[in-house]
């Protein structure tokens, strides 16, 4: 009798275990499969990066973040950021946004388009000194200056002050006598040149003390010519120069 009772109890226990196991199995099937979050690599600042500095490889890292947490404008490649200049401060651990980096030099503000150790200087321009309005951004010019100052030369003196100077930007268009812009001629009131600091000093002096004229160069001609000055004393013998 006792044996029969023990068998019944054991059968009940086994039945409960079987039902529990079956229930757990069914519940497992009904559960949605667990999927790991989608991750995206983004460029993140290692520490705070000040504004107007060139980003180096030590300043940023790639970090995997949940895709839903990635900013739409965040950079995803180090090469898209390293070597370019920050427009504003970027804080530590912040995702580096492309809008905060001057990556497109052609569209960036003028200051970001000036190479290191170079300067931008603006000089007046008109239809004559500006090659009839045919100057464009990216063109290269020679700068000829004529001085009429006894302290510089006893007579008129014309020198090629600079050669192969890049035009960084052209200024606003001038206006005609009727008040309309001289758009068809492309005549501008100023030209911004890319020069070295020492060239900027000479250019400023020439602009104040002489008559400046730009001479347009062929885009593929980078030759620097060895020229001598031309002045009033040379005029009789240099007519056929």
C-alpha positions as CSV (number, residue, x, y, z in Angstrom):
1,X,0.0,0.0,0.0
2,X,2.8,2.3,0.9
3,X,4.6,1.5,-2.3
4,X,1.5,2.2,-4.4
5,X,1.1,5.6,-2.6
6,X,4.7,6.5,-3.3
7,X,4.3,5.6,-7.0
8,X,1.3,7.9,-7.2
9,X,3.1,10.8,-5.5
10,X,6.1,10.3,-7.8
11,X,3.9,10.3,-10.9
12,X,2.2,13.5,-9.8
13,X,5.6,15.2,-9.3
14,X,6.8,14.0,-12.7
15,X,3.6,15.2,-14.3
16,X,4.0,18.6,-12.7
17,X,7.6,18.9,-13.9
18,X,6.6,17.8,-17.4
19,X,3.8,20.4,-17.5
20,X,6.1,23.1,-16.2
21,X,8.8,22.3,-18.7
22,X,6.2,22.3,-21.5
23,X,4.7,25.6,-20.4
24,X,8.2,27.2,-20.3
25,X,8.9,25.9,-23.7
26,X,5.7,27.3,-25.2
27,X,6.2,30.7,-23.5
28,X,9.7,30.8,-25.0
29,X,8.3,30.2,-28.4
30,X,5.8,33.0,-28.0
31,X,8.4,35.5,-27.0
32,X,9.9,37.8,-29.7
33,X,13.5,37.0,-30.4
34,X,15.9,39.3,-28.6
35,X,17.8,41.5,-31.1
36,X,20.8,43.5,-30.2
37,X,20.6,47.2,-30.8
38,X,21.9,48.4,-34.2
39,X,25.1,50.3,-33.6
40,X,26.7,53.0,-35.8
41,X,30.3,54.3,-35.5
42,X,30.4,58.1,-35.0
43,X,33.3,60.5,-34.5
44,X,33.4,61.7,-30.9
45,X,35.6,64.3,-29.3
46,X,38.1,62.9,-26.8
47,X,38.2,66.2,-24.9
48,X,36.9,69.7,-25.5
49,X,38.1,71.1,-28.8
50,X,38.3,74.9,-29.0
51,X,36.9,76.9,-31.9
52,X,39.1,77.8,-34.9
53,X,41.7,75.0,-34.4
54,X,42.8,72.3,-36.8
55,X,41.5,68.9,-35.7
56,X,44.3,66.3,-35.1
57,X,43.9,62.5,-34.9
58,X,44.5,62.7,-31.1
59,X,41.5,64.9,-30.6
60,X,38.8,62.5,-31.9
61,X,37.9,58.8,-31.8
62,X,35.3,56.5,-33.4
63,X,32.7,55.3,-30.9
64,X,29.8,52.8,-31.5
65,X,26.5,54.2,-30.4
66,X,22.9,53.0,-30.9
67,X,21.8,54.1,-34.3
68,X,18.7,55.9,-33.0
69,X,21.0,58.0,-30.8
70,X,23.2,59.2,-33.6
71,X,22.7,62.8,-34.7
72,X,21.8,63.1,-38.5
73,X,24.7,65.5,-39.0
74,X,27.3,63.5,-37.1
75,X,30.5,62.5,-38.9
76,X,31.0,58.8,-39.2
77,X,34.6,58.7,-40.6
78,X,37.7,60.2,-39.0
79,X,39.1,61.3,-42.3
80,X,36.1,63.5,-42.8
81,X,37.1,65.5,-39.7
82,X,40.9,65.2,-39.1
83,X,42.9,68.0,-40.7
84,X,40.0,70.4,-40.9
85,X,39.2,73.5,-38.8
86,X,36.5,73.8,-36.1
87,X,34.0,76.6,-36.5
88,X,32.8,76.4,-32.9
89,X,33.8,74.7,-29.7
90,X,33.2,71.0,-29.5
91,X,32.7,69.5,-26.0
92,X,34.2,66.4,-24.6
93,X,32.3,63.2,-25.6
94,X,30.2,65.2,-28.0
95,X,29.4,63.8,-31.4
96,X,31.3,65.8,-34.0
97,X,28.8,67.4,-36.3
98,X,29.9,68.2,-39.9
99,X,28.2,71.6,-39.6
100,X,30.8,72.5,-36.9
101,X,33.8,71.7,-39.1
102,X,34.9,73.7,-42.1
103,X,35.2,70.7,-44.4
104,X,34.1,72.3,-47.7
105,X,36.8,75.0,-48.2
106,X,35.1,76.4,-51.3
107,X,32.0,77.2,-49.3
108,X,33.6,78.0,-46.0
109,X,34.0,81.6,-44.7
110,X,36.9,83.4,-46.1
111,X,39.1,83.1,-43.0
112,X,39.0,79.3,-43.2
113,X,40.2,79.4,-46.8
114,X,43.4,81.1,-46.0
115,X,46.3,78.7,-45.7
116,X,48.6,78.8,-42.6
117,X,51.2,81.5,-42.8
118,X,49.3,83.4,-45.5
119,X,47.2,86.5,-45.4
120,X,44.3,88.0,-47.4
121,X,44.5,91.7,-48.4
122,X,42.0,93.7,-50.4
123,X,42.9,96.3,-53.0
124,X,40.6,98.6,-55.0
125,X,39.7,97.6,-58.5
126,X,38.0,99.1,-61.5
127,X,37.6,98.3,-65.2
128,X,41.2,99.3,-66.0
129,X,43.2,98.1,-63.1
130,X,41.0,94.9,-62.9
131,X,41.6,93.7,-66.4
132,X,38.2,94.9,-67.8
133,X,36.2,92.9,-65.2
134,X,37.5,89.5,-66.4
135,X,39.0,88.6,-63.1
136,X,37.6,85.6,-61.2
137,X,38.1,83.9,-57.9
138,X,41.1,81.5,-58.3
139,X,42.7,83.4,-61.1
140,X,46.4,84.4,-60.8
141,X,47.7,87.8,-61.5
142,X,50.9,89.8,-61.6
143,X,50.8,93.2,-59.7
144,X,52.4,96.2,-61.5
145,X,52.8,99.4,-59.6
146,X,53.6,102.8,-61.0
147,X,55.1,105.3,-58.5
148,X,55.2,109.1,-59.0
149,X,57.1,110.1,-56.0
150,X,60.4,111.9,-56.0
151,X,61.4,110.2,-52.8
152,X,61.1,106.8,-54.6
153,X,62.3,107.8,-58.1
154,X,63.3,111.1,-59.8
155,X,60.6,110.3,-62.5
156,X,57.8,107.9,-63.0
157,X,58.8,104.3,-62.0
158,X,56.9,101.2,-63.0
159,X,57.8,97.9,-61.4
160,X,56.3,94.4,-61.4
161,X,55.8,94.3,-57.6
162,X,54.5,90.7,-57.4
163,X,54.0,87.7,-59.7
164,X,51.6,84.8,-59.7
165,X,49.4,86.0,-56.9
166,X,46.1,84.1,-56.3
167,X,42.8,86.0,-56.3
168,X,41.1,84.7,-53.2
169,X,37.8,86.6,-53.7
170,X,36.3,89.3,-55.8
171,X,34.4,92.1,-54.1
172,X,30.9,93.6,-54.8
173,X,30.0,94.7,-58.3
174,X,30.3,98.3,-59.1
175,X,27.3,100.4,-60.4
176,X,26.8,102.1,-63.7
177,X,25.7,105.7,-64.1
178,X,22.1,104.6,-64.3
179,X,22.4,102.9,-60.9
180,X,22.4,99.4,-62.3
181,X,25.1,96.9,-61.4
182,X,27.8,96.3,-63.9
183,X,26.9,92.6,-64.0
184,X,27.5,92.1,-67.7
185,X,31.0,93.4,-67.5
186,X,31.8,91.7,-64.2
187,X,33.5,94.8,-62.9
188,X,34.1,94.8,-59.2
189,X,35.1,97.5,-56.7
190,X,37.7,95.4,-55.0
191,X,39.9,92.3,-55.3
192,X,41.1,90.2,-52.3
193,X,44.5,88.6,-52.9
194,X,46.3,85.8,-51.1
195,X,49.8,86.9,-50.0
196,X,52.5,86.3,-47.4
197,X,52.7,88.7,-44.4
198,X,55.7,90.5,-46.0
199,X,53.9,90.8,-49.3
200,X,51.0,92.3,-47.5
201,X,53.2,95.1,-46.2
202,X,54.5,95.9,-49.6
203,X,51.1,95.7,-51.2
204,X,49.7,98.2,-48.6
205,X,52.5,100.6,-49.3
206,X,52.0,100.3,-53.1
207,X,48.3,100.8,-52.8
208,X,48.8,104.1,-50.9
209,X,51.8,105.5,-52.8
210,X,51.4,104.1,-56.3
211,X,48.9,103.2,-59.1
212,X,48.2,99.5,-58.9
213,X,47.3,97.4,-61.9
214,X,46.7,93.7,-62.1
215,X,47.9,91.6,-65.1
216,X,46.0,88.4,-65.7
217,X,48.0,85.2,-66.2
218,X,47.3,81.9,-68.0
219,X,46.1,79.4,-65.4
220,X,49.0,76.9,-66.3
221,X,51.7,79.6,-66.4
222,X,53.6,79.7,-63.1
223,X,56.8,81.2,-64.5
224,X,58.4,83.9,-62.4
225,X,60.1,86.3,-64.8
226,X,63.3,88.2,-63.9
227,X,62.2,91.7,-64.8
228,X,63.9,95.1,-64.4
229,X,62.0,98.2,-63.5
230,X,60.9,100.7,-66.1
231,X,61.1,104.4,-65.4
232,X,61.3,107.8,-67.1
233,X,65.1,107.7,-67.6
234,X,64.8,104.3,-69.5
235,X,62.0,105.5,-71.7
236,X,64.1,106.7,-74.7
237,X,66.0,103.4,-74.9
238,X,63.3,101.0,-73.9
239,X,60.5,101.8,-76.3
240,X,60.8,98.5,-78.0
241,X,61.2,96.5,-74.8
